[in-house]
Amino acid sequence: MNFGQVITAMVTPFDNNENIDFYAVEKLVNYLIENGSDGLVIAGTTGESPTLTNDEKIALFKHVVTVSKGRAKIIAGTGSNNTKASIELTEQAEKTGVDAIMLVTPYYNKPSQEGIYQHFSTIANATHLPIMLYNVPGRTSVHVEADTINRLSNIENIVSVKEASGNLDQMTTIISNTPDNFTLYCGDDSLTLPAIAIGANGIVSVSSHIIGNQMQKMIQHFRNGDVTTSAKLHQKLLPIMKAMFAQSSPAPVKSALNMLGVTVGDVRLPIQGLTKMEWDKLEQQLTASGILK
């Protein structure tokens, strides 16, 4: 299933009391759609999902669906390391009007490949929504092997994967062996162009909060055969992408948005905001890159 080229894993704006700032959510959704985002992942890792309650997640899903008005695909993060809990949240999300759900690999439990298959397939059987799998071994300590993803791709409503292993060989194997209508999205900003070159549909990105239009142009130049211009854009954008992960995400990207006047507040513990030194360094990077005037 095609969700577009650039999907933003959206941050969750908080007010000064660390409550969700729904006014800021509305502003952010409109900003992202107007600046290169074809789709939005809500309450994913970048949205600080581990610190959000289920009630907060459902309220977010409803609000973003209302604000987006069909202008972008809305993908709800409903995965966890508890299969039954994931099903319950998915069933609630289905009633909010989201377009799809994202299911992260079960973290902490360290399941076998068969356990991973059974987890995802059990949730898939409990919903009619399209599903994007999310393989991110750096955060979950569990790697979903290509063979497991290929097997899962045969389930009708498992339609895509966000592959954040950083392994281009794995991506190639998945693209080669899954059905033609199954899509792969890169989950590492800095690998966007290489992943597109081997057949990825697009990127689920953090950096697109601030360089979404530029990422769209980079991809489009490549698809149009202008590889040189695409490569030059990649070289220009890479330092910005790296800066977004210089500290624990989403602290850098939230800081960058605040610098740009897109107010999203701070992060919730256990993530910490940037120090004065880190803030200044990021500000200098964005200024040098021409992002911050």
C-alpha positions as CSV (number, residue, x, y, z in Angstrom):
1,M,0.0,0.0,0.0
2,N,1.3,3.4,-1.0
3,F,1.2,6.0,1.8
4,G,3.1,8.6,-0.2
5,Q,6.9,9.4,-0.3
6,V,7.5,11.3,2.9
7,I,5.7,10.3,6.1
8,T,6.5,12.2,9.2
9,A,6.7,10.4,12.6
10,M,5.1,13.3,14.3
11,V,6.2,14.7,17.7
12,T,3.5,15.1,20.4
13,P,3.2,18.8,21.5
14,F,3.0,19.4,25.3
15,D,2.1,22.5,27.2
16,N,4.1,23.8,30.2
17,N,2.3,21.2,32.5
18,E,3.3,18.3,30.2
19,N,-0.3,17.8,29.0
20,I,-1.0,17.4,25.3
21,D,-1.4,20.8,23.7
22,F,-4.2,20.2,21.2
23,Y,-4.0,23.7,19.9
24,A,-0.3,23.2,19.1
25,V,-1.2,19.7,17.6
26,E,-3.6,21.5,15.1
27,K,-0.9,24.0,14.2
28,L,1.7,21.3,13.8
29,V,-0.5,19.0,11.6
30,N,-1.2,21.9,9.3
31,Y,2.4,22.9,9.2
32,L,3.6,19.4,8.3
33,I,1.0,18.9,5.6
34,E,1.9,22.2,4.1
35,N,5.6,21.4,4.2
36,G,6.1,18.1,2.5
37,S,4.4,15.4,4.6
38,D,2.2,12.9,2.7
39,G,1.3,11.1,5.9
40,L,1.7,11.3,9.6
41,V,2.5,8.6,12.2
42,I,0.8,9.6,15.4
43,A,2.0,8.3,18.8
44,G,5.0,6.5,17.5
45,T,8.4,6.5,19.1
46,T,9.0,10.1,18.0
47,G,5.6,10.9,19.5
48,E,6.9,9.7,22.9
49,S,4.4,6.8,22.9
50,P,5.9,5.1,25.9
51,T,4.9,8.1,28.0
52,L,1.4,8.5,26.6
53,T,-1.7,6.9,28.1
54,N,-4.1,5.0,25.9
55,D,-6.7,7.8,26.5
56,E,-4.2,10.4,25.4
57,K,-3.4,8.3,22.3
58,I,-7.1,8.0,21.3
59,A,-7.6,11.7,21.9
60,L,-4.6,12.4,19.6
61,F,-5.9,10.1,16.9
62,K,-9.3,11.7,16.9
63,H,-7.9,15.2,16.8
64,V,-5.4,14.6,14.1
65,V,-8.0,12.9,11.9
66,T,-10.3,15.9,12.3
67,V,-7.6,18.5,11.6
68,S,-6.1,16.7,8.6
69,K,-9.4,16.4,6.8
70,G,-8.1,13.7,4.4
71,R,-5.1,15.8,3.3
72,A,-2.6,13.2,4.6
73,K,-2.6,9.5,5.5
74,I,-2.9,9.1,9.3
75,I,-1.2,6.1,10.7
76,A,-1.8,5.4,14.4
77,G,0.9,3.8,16.5
78,T,-0.9,1.0,18.4
79,G,1.8,-1.5,18.8
80,S,3.4,-2.6,22.1
81,N,5.0,-5.7,23.7
82,N,1.6,-6.9,24.9
83,T,-0.5,-8.5,22.1
84,K,-3.8,-8.3,23.9
85,A,-3.2,-4.6,24.8
86,S,-2.2,-3.8,21.2
87,I,-5.5,-5.4,20.0
88,E,-7.5,-3.3,22.4
89,L,-5.9,-0.1,21.4
90,T,-6.1,-1.0,17.7
91,E,-9.9,-1.6,18.1
92,Q,-10.3,1.8,19.7
93,A,-8.1,3.5,17.0
94,E,-10.2,1.9,14.3
95,K,-13.2,3.9,15.5
96,T,-11.3,7.2,15.2
97,G,-11.1,7.2,11.5
98,V,-7.3,6.7,11.1
99,D,-6.2,5.3,7.7
100,A,-3.8,2.6,9.1
101,I,-1.9,1.4,12.1
102,M,1.8,0.9,12.9
103,L,2.9,-2.0,14.9
104,V,6.3,-2.0,16.5
105,T,8.2,-5.2,17.2
106,P,7.6,-6.3,20.8
107,Y,10.3,-4.8,22.9
108,Y,11.8,-6.1,26.2
109,N,10.2,-9.6,25.9
110,K,12.7,-10.6,23.2
111,P,10.3,-13.1,21.4
112,S,11.4,-15.6,18.8
113,Q,10.7,-15.1,15.1
114,E,7.7,-17.3,15.4
115,G,6.6,-15.3,18.4
116,I,6.9,-12.1,16.4
117,Y,4.9,-13.7,13.6
118,Q,2.1,-14.8,15.9
119,H,2.0,-11.4,17.6
120,F,1.6,-9.5,14.4
121,S,-0.7,-12.0,12.7
122,T,-3.0,-12.1,15.8
123,I,-3.4,-8.3,15.8
124,A,-3.9,-8.3,12.0
125,N,-6.8,-10.8,12.4
126,A,-8.5,-8.5,14.9
127,T,-8.7,-5.4,12.6
128,H,-9.7,-4.4,9.2
129,L,-7.2,-1.5,9.1
130,P,-4.1,-1.7,6.9
131,I,-0.9,-2.4,8.9
132,M,2.6,-1.0,8.7
133,L,5.1,-3.2,10.6
134,Y,8.0,-1.4,12.3
135,N,11.3,-3.1,12.6
136,V,13.7,-1.0,14.8
137,P,16.2,-3.3,16.5
138,G,18.1,-0.4,17.9
139,R,15.2,0.4,20.2
140,T,13.6,-3.0,20.7
141,S,16.7,-5.2,21.0
142,V,14.8,-7.6,18.6
143,H,15.4,-7.9,14.9
144,V,12.6,-9.0,12.6
145,E,14.3,-11.2,10.0
146,A,13.5,-10.6,6.3
147,D,12.0,-14.1,6.0
148,T,9.5,-13.3,8.9
149,I,8.5,-10.0,7.1
150,N,8.1,-11.8,3.8
151,R,5.9,-14.4,5.5
152,L,3.8,-11.7,7.2
153,S,3.4,-9.8,3.9
154,N,1.1,-12.6,2.8
155,I,-1.5,-11.6,5.3
156,E,-4.0,-9.4,3.5
157,N,-4.0,-6.3,5.7
158,I,-0.3,-6.3,6.5
159,V,0.6,-4.0,3.7
160,S,3.9,-2.3,4.5
161,V,7.0,-2.1,6.7
162,K,9.0,0.7,8.2
163,E,12.5,-0.8,8.1
164,A,14.8,0.9,10.5
165,S,17.5,-1.8,10.8
166,G,19.8,0.4,8.7
167,N,20.5,-2.7,6.6
168,L,20.2,-2.2,2.8
169,D,20.7,-5.9,2.1
170,Q,17.7,-6.7,4.4
171,M,15.6,-4.0,2.6
172,T,16.5,-5.4,-0.8
173,T,15.6,-9.0,0.3
174,I,12.2,-7.8,1.6
175,I,11.4,-5.8,-1.6
176,S,12.5,-8.7,-3.8
177,N,10.4,-11.3,-2.0
178,T,7.2,-9.6,-0.9
179,P,4.1,-9.0,-3.1
180,D,4.2,-6.1,-5.6
181,N,1.6,-4.2,-3.6
182,F,3.6,-4.5,-0.3
183,T,5.6,-1.4,0.4
184,L,8.8,-0.7,2.2
185,Y,9.6,2.6,3.9
186,C,13.0,3.4,5.2
187,G,13.2,4.3,8.9
188,D,16.6,5.9,8.9
189,D,16.6,9.5,7.5
190,S,20.2,9.4,6.4
191,L,19.5,6.3,4.2
192,T,16.5,7.8,2.4
193,L,18.2,8.2,-0.9
194,P,20.1,4.8,-0.9
195,A,16.8,3.1,0.1
196,I,14.9,4.8,-2.7
197,A,17.6,3.7,-5.1
198,I,17.0,0.0,-4.2
199,G,13.2,0.2,-4.5
200,A,11.8,1.7,-1.2
201,N,8.6,3.6,-1.6
202,G,9.7,6.4,0.7
203,I,10.8,7.4,4.2
204,V,9.1,7.6,7.6
205,S,11.1,10.5,8.9
206,V,11.9,12.6,11.9
207,S,13.9,15.3,9.9
208,S,10.9,15.9,7.7
209,H,9.5,18.1,10.5
210,I,11.9,20.7,9.3
211,I,13.1,19.7,5.8
212,G,10.1,17.9,4.4
213,N,9.9,19.8,1.2
214,Q,13.6,19.3,0.6
215,M,13.3,15.6,1.1
216,Q,10.4,15.5,-1.3
217,K,12.6,17.3,-3.9
218,M,15.5,14.9,-3.3
219,I,13.3,11.9,-3.9
220,Q,11.6,13.4,-6.9
221,H,14.8,14.4,-8.6
222,F,16.0,10.8,-8.3
223,R,12.7,9.4,-9.6
224,N,13.0,11.8,-12.6
225,G,16.5,10.5,-13.4
226,D,18.4,13.6,-12.1
227,V,20.7,11.5,-9.9
228,T,23.3,14.3,-9.6
229,T,21.0,16.9,-8.2
230,S,19.4,14.3,-5.9
231,A,22.9,13.3,-4.6
232,K,23.8,17.0,-4.0
233,L,20.6,17.5,-2.0
234,H,21.4,14.4,0.0
235,Q,24.8,15.7,0.8
236,K,23.3,19.1,1.9
237,L,20.6,17.5,4.0
238,L,22.7,14.9,5.7
239,P,24.2,17.1,8.5
240,I,20.7,18.3,9.4
241,M,19.5,14.7,9.6
242,K,22.4,13.8,11.8
243,A,21.7,16.8,14.0
244,M,18.2,15.5,14.7
245,F,19.7,12.4,16.4
246,A,22.7,14.0,18.1
247,Q,20.8,13.5,21.4
248,S,17.9,11.3,22.4
249,S,15.0,11.7,20.0
250,P,12.7,13.6,19.9
251,A,14.6,16.2,22.0
252,P,16.6,17.7,19.0
253,V,13.6,17.9,16.6
254,K,11.3,19.4,19.2
255,S,14.0,22.0,19.9
256,A,14.4,22.7,16.2
257,L,10.6,23.2,15.8
258,N,10.5,25.6,18.7
259,M,13.4,27.5,17.2
260,L,11.4,27.8,13.9
261,G,8.4,29.2,15.8
262,V,6.4,25.9,15.6
263,T,5.7,25.6,19.3
264,V,5.7,22.0,20.5
265,G,6.9,22.3,24.1
266,D,9.4,20.1,25.8
267,V,9.8,16.3,26.1
268,R,8.6,14.1,28.9
269,L,10.9,12.1,31.2
270,P,12.8,9.9,30.9
271,I,13.9,11.9,27.7
272,Q,15.5,15.1,28.7
273,G,15.5,18.4,26.8
274,L,18.7,19.8,25.3
275,T,21.3,21.6,27.5
276,K,22.2,25.2,26.7
277,M,25.3,24.0,24.9
278,E,23.4,21.4,22.9
279,W,20.7,24.0,22.0
280,D,23.3,26.5,20.8
281,K,25.1,23.8,18.7
282,L,21.8,22.8,17.1
283,E,20.9,26.5,16.5
284,Q,24.3,27.1,14.8
285,Q,23.8,24.0,12.6
286,L,20.3,25.1,11.5
287,T,21.6,28.6,10.8
288,A,24.5,27.4,8.8
289,S,22.2,25.2,6.8
290,G,19.9,28.0,6.0
291,I,16.9,26.5,7.8
292,L,17.0,29.1,10.6
293,K,17.1,32.7,9.4
